[in-house]
Amino acid sequence: MRNADIIAQKLAATGASHAFGIPGGEVLTLIDALERAGIHFTLTKHENVAGFMAEGTWHATGAPGILVATIGPGVANAVNVIANAFQDRVPLIVLTGCVDDADADTYTHQVFDHGALLSSIVKGTFKANGKSLNQVMDKALTLATTGQPGPVHIDLPIAVADAPAETEATAPIVIGAGFRPVEGPEMRRARRWIAEAERPLVIAGVDAVNDDAGEALQTFCRRIGASLITTYKAKGLLDESDRLSLGAAGLSPLADRHLMPLVEASDCIVLAGYDPIEMRLGWRNPWPDDAKVIDVTPVVRTHGMHQVAITLFGGIAVALNDLVDGVHTPPTWAGGEPQKVQVDLRHAFAAEPEGWGPATVFHTLRDALPKAAVVTADSGAHRILLSQIWRCATPRTMLQSSALCTMGCSVPLAAGYKYAKPETPVVAFVGDAGLEMGLGDLATVRDLGIALPIVVLVDESLALIELKQRGQQLANLGVDFAKTDFPAVATALGGYGVWIDDAETLRTAMAEALERPTFTLLCARIGRRAYDGKF
């Protein structure tokens, strides 16, 4: 038993069975220990990709994601995905190798302070030693998975990893269910406001998803007659085809023009695990300071985006159940305003009347794919439109980077999910620029031997940035680029690719891609400026 084996066994006890990264001499013992503990290590082409694949496995299995990076450049390459995990509330265990302390005093090749670099984007950073590994791992896993989940860093010196363990791996700490808010004046006042509300509204976010609060949220909305708005991360907490669902908000001014009048008209707003880190500036101070706003949250909110009247600290599901205990509300929204907005939103984000374009791509595939399919979206114009169009029936069926909004995430997110849960249909959506950013990901998917359709929106432009550039009447600089022959790239990397120019071809190609034992690039040519006026 080596010290590295204790780390691996503690991680395996959480249910983790996958780790991702790029080996270096400093992590070879750790990778060996992970395999011995039943955690399969997958080689990726970049540490950023490894982190997103690890996140994909977390969404699929519920076990924390594991990223392995070697000293120096390996750690530095991982900064983006670790920052993403911090902002997007992902329990990512970051294991890095480092030289021993005595060597670091006199040896400088590739050496810098990993913990200092990562300290502002992790919930905790630890230097492992042979005497307190069980305690360090318990701290790390507790930090990563409680409150708002997030990344935790463990630096493992070479000699510590290789040394014989001084103890056995202990059983992991059992983390209890969400804690109950204090029963007191604030809870009673919140119940009274909810019972008296004639125009109640609920806004739910990522903390409700991470608390598995979907069932409690659905019961809450139905009991008090409240319509629900979610952030992009929280899509599917209520089936988005439900009459109470107003879909998601976040980055679309077009959606906001329909939703904000309801927010302004509401006489009682309940924030259920709502973290405004996902929202654009239009959601800063969306209601007056004296509005009846009840914030149900597992952590202290320090964002400054808005004021609330009542804060209830606790698990989201537990708190929502307590809030409606014994509460009976009269009929709400007498004018049927939320249902009118629901209809207006569907018209606003309808397929293109001319029969082809990005909206038609998304509507066609939503109709073609099963409800349980999981989709991922990269960052850019396509993500905003897709998030407004795509209806989710359950949580974690549309995955994206919605707080950090980083490019290059959708293919590894989809690959990680599919690898961990191969029976689930998984589809990645990505722009042509985002795909070119991570073409090496295709080789990793090929090596895994998984069926992964990848829908590429081909417009030869950074469409969202070009739109902003044009809106500021600036010259066209650094946003447009030449066309890549993506089907040829797919063939070269061991997959399959096809150009798509109409809905019928798209439907047929998707059906074939779901059965193909490798990746398929479905390259939808939509043309430049295809997103104008769409979101």
Secondary structure as UniProt FT lines:
FT   HELIX           3..12
FT   TURN            13..15
FT   STRAND          18..21
FT   HELIX           25..27
FT   HELIX           28..36
FT   TURN            37..38
FT   STRAND          40..43
FT   HELIX           47..61
FT   STRAND          65..69
FT   TURN            71..72
FT   HELIX           73..77
FT   HELIX           79..88
FT   STRAND          92..98
FT   HELIX           101..104
FT   TURN            105..106
FT   TURN            109..110
FT   HELIX           114..118
FT   HELIX           119..121
FT   STRAND          124..127
FT   TURN            130..131
FT   HELIX           133..145
FT   STRAND          152..157
FT   HELIX           158..162
FT   HELIX           185..196
FT   STRAND          200..204
FT   HELIX           206..210
FT   TURN            211..212
FT   HELIX           214..224
FT   STRAND          227..230
FT   TURN            233..236
FT   TURN            240..241
FT   TURN            243..244
FT   STRAND          245..248
FT   HELIX           253..265
FT   STRAND          268..272
FT   HELIX           276..278
FT   HELIX           281..283
FT   TURN            289..290
FT   STRAND          293..297
FT   STRAND          310..313
FT   HELIX           316..323
FT   TURN            324..326
FT   TURN            334..335
FT   HELIX           337..348
FT   TURN            353..354
FT   HELIX           358..368
FT   TURN            371..372
FT   STRAND          374..377
FT   HELIX           381..389
FT   TURN            395..396
FT   STRAND          398..400
FT   TURN            407..408
FT   HELIX           410..420
FT   TURN            422..423
FT   STRAND          426..431
FT   HELIX           432..437
FT   TURN            438..439
FT   HELIX           440..448
FT   STRAND          452..458
FT   HELIX           463..471
FT   TURN            472..473
FT   HELIX           486..492
FT   TURN            493..494
FT   STRAND          496..500
FT   HELIX           503..515
FT   STRAND          519..525
FT   TURN            528..533
//
